[in-house]
Amino acid sequence: MSRRWVNWAIAQIEADFQRSADTHLIKLELPCLAEIDLYLKDESTHPTGSLKHRLARSLFLYGLSNGWITEGTPIIESSSGSTAVSEAYFARLLGLPFIAVMPHSTAQKKIRQIEFYGGQCHLVEPSQIYVESERLAREMSGHYMDQFTYAERATDWRGNNNIANSIFNQMEHERFPIPRYVVMSPGTGGTSATIGRYIRYQKLDTELCVVDPDNSVFYDYYLQGDATIRVDCSSRIEGIGRPRVEPSFIPGVVDLMRQIPDAASVATVHWLEQVLGRKTGASTGTNLYGALQLASEMARRGESGSIVTLICDSGERYLDSYYDSNWIDANIGDIQPYLAKLEAFTQTGELK
């Protein structure tokens, strides 16, 4: 192993980090919730446009520090898109070949972004992404990043400007500085593990609520504790939900879980566009619908406080899916009942 090259590579990633500002914490103005403040941590402003930029940086540093990545090592990842976009960015930064093993259904905008950064896209059936990634890494003498295994351990959850540390620092001067809830949806489970561990380590009263989409096993695993649970179909909310229990999902750091219907997730991003003036990805809708449910329940109990959730990525990546009415009709179904619920919420603060 060339220590000189590894030292250089780590320095490149650290320099890139220093050039990047922290992401914004946006307060949603919701007059219907006079005593509850709701915030969105906007992870779409990272250089590669999503929450996964943090994960990709951590995975590269982890691989370099473990001696798994050296000069010229091909990088292979199984991903529905956003992690692969971010990893392609860092692979280009270090001059390494990159291949993303992705489902055929991945948004074309994400594929184009990976290729823009010099990566290759290997499209397969969703059930084949793991075995194909392992095969390619083996045959190319490359490194399989395996975000689903290493996401929870590659990030320093005690501090070091992780996302939890950033959220709580940014909340310090707000009306309710310690959130009642932080709401997060699981893709790898790494971000929820980081947030949940940080909350406990800092001895905070905040509860972590994890929200899962349809066609995902995390919710049932949380309730039943059966790690062998599988589903035969893939999540329709890109970036979150898995057909199997991933090693990075740590149920012990989760205080409560909810399952959010896909129609509710998609309706919520359309509702949010009217409130915020911006398009976001459907995983943001999953996060926000869960946060609005909690806010409604707090208001019903006469409680005050704050809730923080995430904008995971921009909706500009999904103009041909979550923002296309024909695609929604064919793949998600009728979102009008949830749009009506959200409109009523805007007036009353009740989400029934």
VOGU-3710 file (C-alpha; in Angstrom, 3 decimals, decimal comma):
1> msrrwvnwai> 0,000/0,000/0,000  1,322/3,445/-0,898  0,950/5,468/2,307  1,953/8,582/0,418  -1,008/8,209/-1,949  -3,409/7,413/0,906  -2,202/10,499/2,790  -2,750/12,559/-0,346  -6,252/11,102/-0,864  -7,358/11,830/2,703
11> aqieadfqrs> -5,997/15,368/2,369  -8,046/15,855/-0,825  -11,254/14,789/0,926  -10,508/16,983/3,944  -9,815/19,959/1,688  -13,090/19,357/-0,147  -14,876/19,309/3,222  -13,313/22,628/4,218  -14,575/24,188/0,982  -18,157/23,165/1,803
21> adthliklel> -20,405/25,183/4,104  -22,899/23,530/6,446  -26,410/22,930/5,139  -29,277/25,247/6,035  -31,922/24,622/8,684  -35,205/25,957/7,306  -38,108/26,857/9,565  -41,488/26,086/8,002  -43,998/28,859/8,590  -47,197/27,054/9,622
31> pclaeidlyl> -49,671/29,420/11,327  -51,901/26,450/12,135  -49,285/25,306/14,693  -48,844/28,296/16,997  -46,909/26,417/19,698  -45,010/23,928/17,549  -42,051/24,829/15,332  -41,122/22,565/12,441  -37,710/22,613/10,740  -36,216/21,059/7,612
41> kdesthptgs> -32,480/20,349/7,495  -31,767/20,978/3,806  -29,278/18,321/2,707  -29,942/19,040/-0,976  -27,380/21,875/-0,855  -24,356/19,568/-0,650  -22,077/19,638/-3,744  -23,671/16,420/-5,031  -27,192/17,463/-4,086  -28,222/15,072/-1,330
51> lkhrlarslf> -27,839/13,789/2,211  -25,687/10,977/0,804  -22,756/13,360/0,273  -21,987/13,030/3,993  -22,165/9,232/3,784  -19,981/8,992/0,682  -17,286/11,144/2,279  -17,345/8,982/5,411  -17,230/5,725/3,426  -14,207/6,873/1,430
61> lyglsngwit> -12,368/7,967/4,567  -13,278/4,662/6,226  -12,040/2,639/3,257  -8,824/4,620/2,991  -8,110/4,391/6,712  -8,748/0,639/6,712  -6,373/0,058/3,814  -9,168/-1,131/1,513  -8,764/1,714/-0,982  -5,351/2,385/-2,526
71> egtpiiesss> -4,136/4,100/-5,665  -6,079/2,860/-8,693  -8,589/0,745/-6,725  -11,881/0,382/-8,627  -14,824/1,418/-6,441  -18,113/-0,499/-6,717  -21,346/0,389/-4,950  -24,907/-0,910/-4,883  -27,212/2,101/-4,840  -30,569/3,422/-5,995
81> gstavseayf> -28,820/6,593/-7,069  -27,974/9,344/-4,597  -25,156/7,508/-2,801  -23,714/6,527/-6,161  -23,822/10,139/-7,371  -21,892/11,262/-4,307  -19,409/8,391/-4,474  -18,779/9,088/-8,165  -17,901/12,655/-7,168  -15,327/11,509/-4,605
91> arllglpfia> -13,964/8,800/-6,920  -13,315/11,464/-9,552  -11,668/13,660/-6,901  -9,211/10,801/-6,194  -8,840/9,604/-9,782  -10,440/6,202/-9,110  -12,693/4,149/-11,426  -16,289/3,939/-10,172  -19,159/1,587/-11,040  -22,671/1,955/-9,609
101> vmphstaqkk> -24,800/-1,205/-9,546  -28,346/0,113/-9,708  -31,940/-1,012/-10,321  -33,242/-0,540/-13,868  -35,877/1,841/-12,483  -33,382/4,436/-11,181  -34,225/7,997/-12,225  -32,474/8,997/-15,476  -31,317/12,270/-13,942  -29,312/10,340/-11,338
111> irqiefyggq> -27,772/8,111/-14,004  -26,695/11,174/-15,981  -25,166/12,729/-12,860  -23,128/9,598/-12,119  -21,860/9,584/-15,698  -21,111/13,318/-15,470  -18,680/12,555/-12,627  -17,037/9,850/-14,727  -18,788/6,843/-13,185  -20,352/3,891/-14,971
121> chlvepsqiy> -23,862/2,576/-14,309  -24,487/-1,172/-14,249  -28,277/-1,612/-14,315  -29,768/-4,849/-12,958  -32,902/-6,247/-11,373  -33,306/-4,876/-7,824  -32,761/-8,304/-6,279  -29,368/-8,600/-8,002  -27,629/-5,437/-6,803  -25,789/-7,114/-3,920
131> veserlarem> -24,470/-10,166/-5,751  -23,533/-8,143/-8,837  -21,624/-5,631/-6,727  -19,717/-8,413/-4,997  -18,989/-10,123/-8,317  -17,671/-6,965/-9,968  -15,474/-6,119/-6,983  -14,072/-9,641/-6,944  -13,401/-9,815/-10,693  -11,900/-6,312/-10,896
141> sghymdqfty> -9,865/-6,593/-7,664  -11,845/-3,580/-6,523  -13,448/-2,419/-3,305  -17,180/-2,897/-2,734  -18,175/0,091/-0,585  -21,309/-1,718/0,714  -23,087/1,288/2,183  -25,760/-0,977/3,669  -23,203/-2,613/5,964  -20,786/0,216/6,712
151> aeratdwrgn> -22,988/3,336/6,883  -23,567/3,044/10,634  -19,896/2,557/11,506  -18,148/4,868/9,015  -19,548/8,042/10,637  -18,311/9,363/13,980  -21,663/9,625/15,772  -20,231/11,367/18,853  -19,499/14,616/17,024  -17,060/15,690/14,305
161> nniansifnq> -19,701/17,773/12,503  -21,985/14,835/11,774  -25,559/15,640/10,846  -26,878/15,274/14,402  -24,216/17,607/15,789  -25,071/20,109/13,056  -28,820/19,989/13,776  -28,488/20,573/17,498  -25,927/23,360/17,055  -28,227/25,147/14,616
171> meherfpipr> -31,178/24,804/16,987  -29,405/26,494/19,920  -31,052/29,922/19,489  -34,537/28,743/18,529  -37,643/29,066/20,690  -37,544/25,358/21,544  -33,840/24,500/21,131  -34,076/20,816/22,105  -36,413/19,175/19,583  -39,221/17,000/20,871
181> yvvmspgtgg> -38,655/14,746/17,861  -36,178/14,253/15,047  -37,799/12,398/12,148  -35,767/10,359/9,647  -36,472/7,696/7,033  -34,104/4,712/6,616  -32,228/3,856/3,430  -29,148/2,187/4,840  -30,182/3,100/8,381  -26,870/4,890/8,871
191> tsatigryir> -28,278/8,383/9,397  -30,866/7,228/11,921  -28,107/5,320/13,746  -25,944/8,453/13,872  -28,796/10,653/15,121  -30,068/8,128/17,662  -26,619/7,443/19,106  -25,808/11,148/19,302  -29,055/11,876/21,172  -28,220/9,230/23,762
201> yqkldtelcv> -24,551/10,173/24,024  -25,479/13,827/24,647  -28,164/12,784/27,193  -30,899/14,693/25,325  -34,649/14,291/25,805  -35,286/14,260/22,054  -36,964/11,162/20,586  -35,990/9,690/17,237  -38,945/8,751/15,045  -38,086/6,638/12,000
211> vdpdnsvfyd> -40,610/6,594/9,149  -40,652/3,753/6,623  -42,295/3,656/3,157  -44,377/0,862/1,660  -42,521/-2,230/0,377  -39,859/-2,007/3,083  -39,003/-4,361/5,940  -37,608/-1,935/8,515  -40,948/-1,195/10,207  -41,875/-4,861/10,594
221> yylqgdatir> -38,351/-5,665/11,790  -38,626/-2,945/14,440  -41,886/-4,449/15,703  -41,007/-8,139/15,419  -37,223/-8,309/15,762  -36,987/-10,844/12,935  -33,896/-10,060/10,836  -34,856/-12,666/8,208  -37,877/-10,694/6,973  -37,908/-10,156/3,191
231> vdcssriegi> -40,245/-8,584/0,655  -40,304/-9,471/-3,021  -40,751/-5,934/-4,360  -38,726/-2,735/-4,095  -39,581/0,568/-2,478  -41,165/3,093/-4,817  -39,664/5,948/-2,794  -36,135/6,214/-4,170  -33,347/6,226/-1,617  -35,282/4,756/1,319
241> grprvepsfi> -36,893/1,455/2,229  -35,236/-1,914/1,687  -36,440/-5,433/0,766  -34,234/-6,956/3,472  -32,958/-5,898/6,896  -29,665/-4,078/6,365  -26,797/-4,366/8,877  -26,631/-0,570/9,315  -30,189/-0,312/10,650  -29,919/-0,243/14,468
251> pgvvdlmrqi> -33,417/-0,554/16,023  -32,154/0,001/19,559  -31,537/3,720/18,917  -35,064/4,273/17,558  -37,754/5,525/19,961  -40,731/5,014/17,656  -41,442/3,997/14,079  -44,270/4,684/11,657  -45,110/3,397/8,216  -46,033/6,126/5,741
261> pdaasvatvh> -48,065/5,205/2,635  -46,313/6,080/-0,610  -49,302/8,134/-1,748  -48,935/10,264/1,392  -45,203/10,763/0,708  -45,777/11,929/-2,865  -48,742/14,125/-1,916  -46,613/15,769/0,770  -43,881/16,893/-1,623  -46,541/18,523/-3,808
271> wleqvlgrkt> -48,013/20,219/-0,732  -44,535/21,285/0,405  -43,837/22,892/-2,963  -46,746/25,259/-2,293  -45,440/26,057/1,205  -41,714/26,274/0,430  -41,687/27,177/-3,250  -39,331/24,306/-4,094  -39,493/20,733/-5,328  -38,025/17,980/-3,150
281> gastgtnlyg> -37,573/14,233/-3,502  -40,258/11,833/-2,299  -38,203/10,637/0,681  -38,562/14,186/2,013  -42,319/13,655/1,741  -42,050/10,507/3,849  -40,076/12,409/6,475  -42,369/15,410/6,508  -45,659/13,504/6,584  -44,435/11,693/9,699
291> alqlasemar> -43,340/15,005/11,231  -46,739/16,572/10,494  -48,487/13,615/12,109  -46,422/14,101/15,259  -47,017/17,865/15,242  -50,767/17,330/14,914  -50,739/14,911/17,846  -48,693/17,306/19,972  -51,141/20,113/19,249  -54,065/17,846/20,135
301> rgesgsivtl> -52,449/17,136/23,515  -51,817/20,831/24,118  -48,023/20,434/23,953  -45,451/22,895/22,651  -42,032/22,180/21,186  -40,057/21,677/17,990  -39,653/18,920/15,408  -36,759/18,561/12,949  -36,703/16,477/9,805  -34,701/16,420/6,551
311> icdsgeryld> -34,860/17,472/2,937  -32,895/14,546/1,523  -32,528/15,747/-2,061  -33,997/18,031/-4,704  -37,125/17,253/-6,676  -35,400/18,295/-9,887  -34,080/14,738/-10,073  -37,616/13,369/-10,245  -39,413/15,508/-12,810  -40,187/12,395/-14,850
321> syydsnwida> -41,552/10,455/-11,863  -42,890/12,067/-8,672  -43,754/15,275/-10,540  -45,319/13,562/-13,561  -49,047/12,924/-13,094  -49,104/9,983/-15,519  -46,218/8,302/-13,696  -47,911/8,881/-10,347  -51,172/7,360/-11,583  -49,363/4,293/-12,924
331> nigdiqpyla> -46,934/3,722/-10,051  -48,303/5,329/-6,883  -52,045/5,671/-7,377  -54,459/8,369/-6,288  -52,791/11,006/-4,113  -55,832/13,300/-3,956  -57,136/12,012/-0,591  -53,813/12,871/1,035  -53,669/16,248/-0,680  -57,099/16,946/0,818
341> kleaftqtge> -55,858/15,901/4,273  -52,857/18,188/3,965  -55,010/21,103/2,846  -57,233/20,577/5,867  -54,122/20,416/8,057  -53,015/23,803/6,725  -56,263/25,288/8,013  -56,677/23,433/11,301  -53,372/21,860/12,360  -55,139/18,482/12,402
351> lk> -53,841/15,652/10,228  -56,388/12,859/10,377
//
